[in-house]
Amino acid sequence: MGVATLSQKINLMRACRRVIEIRGFDLRIRDRRWPFEDQQRTEIAAHWSELILCKPSLWNGKVLIADEAGLQDGVLRASCLKVDYASFAAWIAWDFPDKTAINLFGCAVLVGCDGKLVYGCGGSQTFTAGYIVPPGGTPDLSDIRPDGQVDIAGSIVRELREETGIDAGEGVAGDWLVVCEGQRLCIAKVIRFQQSAHQLAERIGSFLKAEDLPELAGTEIIGPGFVRSKCMPDYAYLLARYLVDK
């Protein structure tokens, strides 16, 4: 079964808007340009100029998106493209006008010994300012292996350390989860710790205070009976609901 056929399954997953456990993933770089990036180049440049006036720390490097994705025997398979961050940011800001592209990204869901989760709140200088989400981010060129595979696991570990100061190796690796929501395709790694969620949040808070330009503004502890914030995207809510209710 080819990846193109598997895309139909991703569409079904989007419609279901649910969390799915997976056994692994096979993400590969595809040597292809993104038509949206070429067709909207002038508009993208204008949008970027306005964006960096508000968020000057943003950098127009290369990031990865997917143009095909699907599930086969419990394995998530996707082909990925290299695109400019400016194009990526405009595509998201304009509510994903190119529906053939997929915002594929990874995150780490931190679970304390009390069963509660620790999410982060995006810092004001970041593209996701104010959003309450698990630590993570979009893969970039540093996540591409020599064989063309995208190391999403390594990307998650790096993002977790950069955003929270926590090393994934301190915890016990749990399930790999996938959740599709609109054009977003989130690959989440559950990591369980011997510390409580409150203790993890305190550690992250100390780390953020020592940073000159922290990527997070703070943390949010999520437990049974939590009330969803309007700043929590659907994928983050679905992950929280799945793990807290499990």
N, C-alpha and C positions, 0 to 999 in steps of 0.2 A: 504494500500500500504506500503510495507516494505522499509527500507532504501536501501537495495541492489538494488531494482528496481529503486529507486530514483537516484542512481548514474548515470544512463543513462541520466537523465535530466541534471546533472552537466556537463556531456560530451557535451551535446548540448549547454549549457551556455558557455563552454570554446570555442566552435567553433564560437559562436556569438560574443564573446569578448565584452560584453556590460554590462552596469550597470542595476541592477534590484532592484526595491523597494520591501522590504519585511515587513510583519506585525510583525514578531518575529522570535525566534529561539529556538531550542531544541537540545542542545549539551550535549552528555552524555559520560562518561568515559567507556571504554570497557576494560575488563580484558584480555588483549592479548599482547603478545610480538611482536615487529616489526622484521620480518624475516631479513630485510636488515641489521639491527643492529647486529644481530648474525652472519650473513654470511660474513660481511665485517669488523669484529671487529679489526683484525690486521691492515688493511689499514686505518681504522678510527683513531686508536690510533696514527699511524704515521702522519696522516694529522693534528691531534690535536696538536701534539708536535711541528710541524712547525708553526701552526697558533698562538699558544700562545707566541712564540718567537717574533712575530710581534705585537701581541695584548695581552700583559700579563694580562690585566684587565678582560679578558673573563673568565667565570667560567663554569665548566662542571656540571651544575645542571640539573634537569629534566624539560623538556618542553613538550607541548602537540602538537600532529599533528592529523590529521583526516585520517581514512582509509575508511570511507564511508560518503557520503554527498549528499544531494539533496533537492529539493523544493517540498513542498506539501501544497496546499491551501495558498500560500504566506508565509509559515513558512519554514525556513531553518533548516533541521534536519541533524545531523552528529553524528558519533561515533568517539571518540578520544582515542589516545594511549599516555601513558607516555613513553618518550624516552630521552636518554642522549643528552645534548646540542651538544656534540662532534659529535654524529651520525647525528644529525640534520644539523649541519654546513657542514659536509662532503657531505651529500646528496645534499645540495644546491650548494656547490662549484663544485660538479661533474655533475651539470646540471640535477638533479632529475632522477638518473638512475632507481629508483623504481617508476614506474608510477602508482602504486596502492595507494601510499601515497599522502596526500594533505597537503600543507603548509597553514593551517588555522590560521588566525590572525585577530586582531581588530585594528582599528585606529579611531581617531577623526578628522573630517574635520572642521576646524575653519573658520567660515564665518563672516566677519566684516559687520558693518551696511551699508557699501558701496558696498556690494555684492562680494567683493574680498576675496580670500582664503589665508590662511597662512599655508604654508608647512614648514617642518624642513629639515635641511641638516645634515646628519649623521656625528657625530664626528669621528675623525681619529682613536680612540681606539675602536670603535664599529665595529660589523660585517657588518653593512650597511654603512660604511664610505663613505661619498661623495654623497650618494643617496638623491635625493630630493623627500620627501614623507610626507604624513600626519603623525603627532605624533601617535605612537602606538607600538605594538609589539606582540610577540608570547605568548600565555597564558602559565602559569606554574602551579605548584602544589598548590600555594596559591589561584588559581582561581577555585579550585574544591570544591563544596559545599558538606556537609555531605550526601546529597541524590544522589551524583554522577553527578549532573549537573555541567556544566562548565559555570562559571559566566563571560561571555565575556564582558558584560556591565561594570562590576566592573573592569575587566582587562583594558579596555579602559580608564576609569576614572583614574586609578592608573598610567598608562603609560603617560597619558597627564600631570598629575601633576609632575611626576618625570622628564619628558623631558622638560617641558616648565614653570613649576611653576603655571600654570593656573588651577583653579578649574572648572570642567565641570558645576558645579551648578551656576556659574556666568552667564552662557548663557542660551538660550532657546533651549531645545532639539528639533531637527528636525527629518527628516526621517532616517530610517535604510536602508542602501543600501548594496548590495552584488555585487562584481565584480569578475569574474573568468578569470584568465589569465595564461595559461599553468597549472602548478601544484599549483599555488597560488590561494587561496580563501580568499578574503578580506571582512571582515564585517566592514562596516563604519558607524559611527554615526555622523550625521550632527549636529553641534552646532552653533547657531547664537548668535552674541554678539551685544551689543549697541555701542561698540567701533569700530572704523574703523580698517581695516586690518593693516594699518601702526601703529596705536596705540597698537594693539595686538603684533605686531612684536617688537616694542620698549620695551614693558613689558617683552617679552621673552628674548630679548637681555640683559636686566638688570639682569634677573634671571641667565642667562648663565654665565655672568661675575662674579657673586658671587659664582658659583659652583667650587669646586676643580677639579672635573673631569666631566664636562658637557657631556651629551649624544648627544647633538646637537652642531654643529659648527656654526650654524646661522639659518636664516629663509629665505624663498622665498615667496614673495607676487605674487599671480596669479590672473589676471583679464582678461577682454575681450581683445582678440587679442594677448594673451600671446604666446610666442614662446617656444616650448617644448625644454627643455635641454636634452642632451644625458644622463644626470645623473638621469633622471626621468623614473622609471620603467613603463611598460605599464599600470598596474592597477592604479597607481597614476595619470597618464595622462588621462585615461578613466574617473576617478572620477572628475578630474578638468574640463575636457571638458563637462561632463554631467551637472555639477553645474554652470559653468560659462555661458554656452549656454542656461540654463533653463529659 
